[in-house]
Amino acid sequence: MKTEMLAMILAGGQGTRLGKLTKNIAKPAVPFGGRYRIIDFTLSNCINSGIKNVGVITQYQPLELNNHIGNGASWGLDGIDSGVTILQPYSSSDGEKWFEGTAHAIYQNIAYIDQTDPQYVLILSGDHIYKMNYEAMLEEHIANNASLTVAVIEVPLKEASRFGIMNTDENDRIIEFDEKPAEPKSNLASMGIYIFNWGRLRNVLLNNYSKDGQMLDFGKHVIPSYLDAGENVYAYRFEGYWKDVGTIESLWEANMEFISLDNELQMRDKSWRMFSKNTISPPHFITETASVSNSLVVDGCYVAGTVIDSILSTDVQVKVGSTIESSLIMPGATIGKNVKIKNAIIGENAIIGDNAVVYKENDIEVIGYSEVIGVQSDED
């Protein structure tokens, strides 16, 4: 059966700027907001936009990400006419097929895309926090008779040099693309979200790889190639919350913004739910010694200390006398007695021993997955 639009999520990057947090897992699998992992936002956007077939391209440390996605049931992607497929590098008679860039990853999976026979291919990143209706973007793509549509968001001009910047005419047709320009001409930053007419993109990739095979990246190679060829390339303006959580600072900042009841993501909006694979844990328990304010506390937590402006993910323990402030505590972490934690990210299953202090002035302190700080009490 022909598919109108197939989504391909690029989830294979190493995410080195997240340091300890991506040492053993892919960036899209990093926990977020107490109940989610980063890729949940992209997958939920797909199903909310009516996209029923999704390919997830993985490469770096994929085990946790594969386990999380499973058969896609948590996002309703396990029906007769829907599905999610994990796509990993493989070897063949042509040699090993490691993905060398975003466009190269799509080229290596042409056979999978052809199986679903889509008219359009939606290229997505698996490491952004946002809500977006891809169906509305497709409608604009069709209305413009575009060959390629690039989602863009306005950023402060002083920060534009950190992004790929699209320069457009009065109709939002892209006339020039500057990758991280020193002196940007506009503030329309690429969000790394593209809709291509599949037949055209397929031919472009096949022709290039039959020659020099240098078309590795969408930003550096494919978009400039389309513009040079005079293709109809349009910008789709997105207005809303969008966060690239590729650094420790941005990940911590996005989580702190997530705490607010009136945060821009509007997580209580039932018309655009965010789905995730959730473990079954008992209700959280707040003891008589606890004090919790302006914080998110998820299932399975035990809290006997003080928690301020923080997120306690699933199955976190905070023992008596401890204080946690402006921090993200990832699932399964244990915080001992009389611990002080401030402006920090505590990794999954980490153990913070009694009387420890986790705080670094003017910086975000990070404790890795299953890392042990200090001495565990006999109760641990």
N, C-alpha and C positions, 0 to 999 in steps of 0.2 A: 504494500500500500504506500502511495506517495505521501511524504510528510511535508507540510508547508514550511515549517522552520524547525531545524535541529539545533539544539544548544550544545556547544563544546566548551567545557570549562577547563581552563589551563590551571592545573593544580600541582605542577611538578617542580616548581622552584624551590631552592634550598632555603631561602629566607635568612641569610647569614646575619642580617642586621638585628635579628631577634636573639642572637647569641645562644645562651643555654636553652631557651625555649624551643628552638628548632634543631637542637643537636641530634635528637633521635626521632623526631617526627616532622612531617611536612607542615609548612606554615598554615595551610587551610585547616589542619586538624587541631590547631592551638585552641584551647578553651577560651570562651568569651562570655561575659555577662552572667556567669553563674550556672547557666543551664545549657548553653550553646557551644558549638565550635564555629570557627570563622566561616567555613564553607556553607553552614546552614542558611546564611542569608542569601547566597546566590541560588542554592537549590530551592529555597522557598519562593524566591522571586520567579523562578522558572514555572513551578506548578501554579502559582497565583496568576501568572500571565498566560496560562493555558498551554504551556509547552509540555508535551508528554514524553518526549524522547531526549535524553541527555547523555552525552559522553563526557567522562571525567578523565582527563589525561594526567597521569601521575608518573613520577620518576624517582624523586628523592625521598627516601625513607617512607614508603607508602603504607606500611602495615597498619598503623593506627587509623589512617584515613580510610583504607579499605574496610577495616572492621566497622568503622562508624557508618559508612554509606551502606554497606551490605547490599541487599537487593532493592534498596530504595523505598521500602515500605513506609518508613517514617515520614516520607514526603509524598506518599501516594503515587510513587513511580513504579509500582509493581503490578499494574493492571494488564489486561489482555492487549490493549492498544497503547501501552506506555511502558517505559523502562529506563533504567540507568545502567550504563556500561562502563566499567573501569578499564581504561586503556593504558597499558604499560609498554615500555620498550621491549623489543623482542629481536631475536636473531633469525635470519633466513639464509637462503642460498646466496643472497646478495651481501651478506655480512651482518654485523650488528647494527641495530637501528636506535641508538641513543638519540634523544631529542636535543638538537643543537640550538633551538630558538623557538619562539612562539609560532611562526609560520612553518618552520620545519616540522614541528609537532603535528600540525594539521596535515601537511604533505604526507607524513608517515602514516597517517590514519585515513587516507583517501578511501581505502577499501571498505572501512567501517562506515564512512559517511555515504558511500555509494549504496550500501545495503539498505539504508533508510530512504534514499532517493529524495532528498529535500530540495525545495525550490530556493530556500534561503538558509544560510548558516549564521547562527548567532555565536560570536566568539566572546567569552567571558573570562574574567579572572576570578580565582577562587579565594582571594585574600582581601576582599573589601567589605566594609560594613555599610549597608544601604538598603533601601526599599525602592524598587523600580519596576514599572510596568513595561515589559519588553514588547507587549502587543501594541502599545501606543507608538513605540519607536518603529515597529514594523509598518504600521499604518502610514506613518510619515515617510518612511523609506519608499513605499509603493507610490504614494501621492507625488513624490518628487521624481519618480522614475529613476531612482538612484541605482548605481552599481555597487556603491559602498556608502554606508552611513556610519558616522563615528559619534558616539555619545560624548558630549562635552559638558563641563561645568565651569562656571565663572569662579576664578580664584583671585585673591588680591594681586594686583599687578606686580607688587614688590616680591611676590613669591612665585611668579609665573616662570622664572628661569629654572625652577626645579621640575617642570613638567614638559611634555610634548604639547606644543601650542599650535592651535589651528587658526589660521587667518582666513576670514570668510568675506564674501561680498554681502550686499544688502539682503539677499535671499537665503543667506546661510549656506551658500555653496562654498565649499572649501577651495581656496585658490592657492594656498601655500601651507606647508607644514614645517615647523621649526622644532627640532628636538632639543629641549633644554637651552633655549636661546639666551645669550648674554644680555641682549637688549630686546625683550619681547615686544611684538607689535600689537598683540591683543592679550586678553586674559582668559581665553577659552581653552581650558586644559582638557586633553584627552583623558577619558576615564578607563581606557583599555577595553571598551565595549564596542564591538563592531557587528554590523549586519552586512553580509556579502550576498550577492546573487551567486549561488553555488556554482552554476555552470561556468560563469566567467572566472571566478577564483580558481576553480579546478584547472581550467586551461592555462591560466597564468602560472600556477605552480608547476604543472607538468612541463610546460615549455621551458621554464627556467631550469628545472632539474634535469632536463635532457641536454642542457648546455653546461653552464658553469656551476649551478647549484648554490648560488650565493644569496638566494632570497630566504634568509633565515628568520627575519624578525618583521612583525607587522609594522611597527613604528619606524624602524630604520630603513626598511626595504620595500614592503608591499605598498604602503600608503604613498610614498614618493613615486613609486612606479605607476600607480593608478593616476596620480596627478600629471605626471609627465605624458601619459598616454591620452590625456584629455577625457578621462572617464567622469561620469556624473558622481561626484563625491560630495556628500552633504553632512553638515553638523546637526546633531539632535541635541537641543539644549535641555539639560536636566536641572530641575530646581528642587532641591531637597537635601537631606542629610546624606553625605557620602564621606567615608573615611578610609584612607589607605592605611592599614595598621601594620605597616612594614617595619616599624622601628619600636623599640621599647617605649619611647616617650609617647608615640602616637597610640600604641596599644593601651598603655595605662590611661592616657587621656580619654580615649573612646570609652573605656570601661567606667571611668568616673562620670562621664557625661550620661552614660546608660542608667545610672542610679536614679536620676531625677524622674519623678512621675510624669512630668510634662516634657520629657526629652523629645527631640525632633523625630525619632524613629516611631513614636507612638505605638509601643509594643502591645498596648491593650486594645488596639484597633482590630476588631474581629473580622473586618472585611479583608484584611491583608495579614494573615497570621504568619508567624515565624515558626517553623517546625524543626524538630531535632530528634535524634535518637536518645531516649531517656531511660536510664536505669530505674529499677523499682527500688525506692528507698523509703524508709518510714518517715512520718512527719518530723519536722525539725522540733527540737526541744530547747526552750529557754529556761534556765534555772532561776531561782530566786536571787542569786548573786549576780545575775547578768544585767547589762544595760546596753540596749541596742537602739541606735537612732540613725535616721536617714540612710538606711542600708538595705541591701537585698540579701535575704537568707533563704537558701534553697533546701529542698528535701534532704533529710538524713543528717542535718547539722545538729550538733550539741554545743550549746553556748553557755558558758558559765562566767565569761569575762565581759569586757566592755568593747563594743564595736561601734565605730563612728564613721560615717561616710565611706562605707566599704561594701564589698561583695563577698559573701561566703558561698562558694559553690557546693555542689552535692557532697554530702558525707564529710564535711569539715568539722573538726573538733577544736573548740577554743576553751581552754581550762581556766579555772578560777585565778583571778588576779592579773590576767593578761589584758592588754589593751591593743586593739587594732584600729588604725586610723588611716583613712584615704588609701586603701590598699585593695588589691584583688587577691583572694585566696582561692586557688584552683582546687578541683575535686580531690577529695581524699586526704587533704593535708591535715596534719595534727599540730596544733599550737599548744605547747606545754604551759605550766604554771608561771605566772609573773613575767610573761614575755612582753616586750614592747616592739610593735611593728608599726612603721609609718612610711607612707609613700613607697609602697613596695608591691612586687608581684611575687607570690609564693607558688611554686610549681606543683603539679599534681603529685600527690602522695609524699610530699616533702614532710619532714619532721623537724620542728623547731623545739629544741630542748628547753627545760625550765630556766628561767632568768635570762634568756638570750635577748639581745637587742638587734633588731633588723631595721636599720635606718641609716641613710647616707644623706648628709646635708646637701641641698641643691642638686639632687640626682635621684633617679629611681633605682632602688635596690632590687635585685632579682635573685631568687633562690630557685635552683633547677629542679627538675622532676626527680622525686625520690631522694633528693639531697638531704642530708642530716646536718643540722646546725646545733652545736652544743651537746649536752648530755641528755639522753632520754631518761625520763623517770621510770620507776618500776612499773607504773601503770601502762606504759606504752607497749 
